[in-house]
Amino acid sequence: MEKLSSYLCITLLLAFFFSAHANEDIIGIVTKVADGDTVTLKAEGTIHKIRLAEIDTPERDQPYGLIAKAALTELLLDKRVRVKVVKESDRYGRVIGRIFLGHTDVSAYMVEMGHTMVYRRYLTDDSLLELEDNAKSNQLGLWKLPQEDRVPPWIWRQQQRNEATTK
């Protein structure tokens, strides 16, 4: 019984440690921009791949993908940022988080400038929808592309997978 009690205590302490860690911010320097919603961050000697939460940017080989990457690069490369961790790891091993450059919420900024779409599947911040509606109304960024070139990235990726399996 005493061993079980000790095991339970250790398990609870580890669970507390890891859940507390998941809510910690990561502060570091952006060393690489992979695309319009993924960056590499160096923080205290550790390299983190960060996927911006709640947005989905066109892929690099999709219309507007390289422009979105360039916008994120200009904004963040070699800058010190804070990442509010939303999820420790996605299926690709990336941290999911909201990145802040000073007081600027980068996910909100990318939506507001029309560089990205709100990823409704993972949306928790409804204010992003208003920013997206405004960018659409003002034809900012990707919203000035012809309708056929504005395929949501999540649909575009699925189309690419479907095409690959039929070849």
Phi, psi and omega in degrees: 000321180295322177296319179296318179297317178295317179298316180296318179297315179296318179298317179294320178296317178296317179298318178297315181300312183289325178288325177292321179298324182297336182264000180283152174276152173247129179242127181190190182253133176284120183255344182202146174241116183280320180198196185286356179218016180221129179228163172251136185233134174255121182226117179051045177079000180251139179264129179237134168267127184244127175256121180299130182285146167072005177232160175217118185260146177310142179293161184304323181262015176258150176309133178081352183301315181289328177292317178297318178299316180298320179296316180291323178298311180300322182287318194245335188302130179068016179258151175275126183228166174242133178248119173273108185291126177262320180214134183303320186199139172262188184293347177259005179083010180272147171285135174262127182199165172265124181263136178239127173253101191063236178264001183276120173280113188294323177300312180297319180299315181296323177292313183301324181276355179081018182274351186207169175249152175288132180271089188302331181300329184242016185290130171234343183250096183297342179296336178295328179295321178294319178297320179294317178301320179294317179297320177297311182302324182265006180049053178270146173055232183295342182285352174267357175290156173301148183311317183294342178265001181257046179286126177304138184304324181294327176284318179301315179298319179296319177298319179296318178297316180298316179296321181293324182281340180269355180275000000 
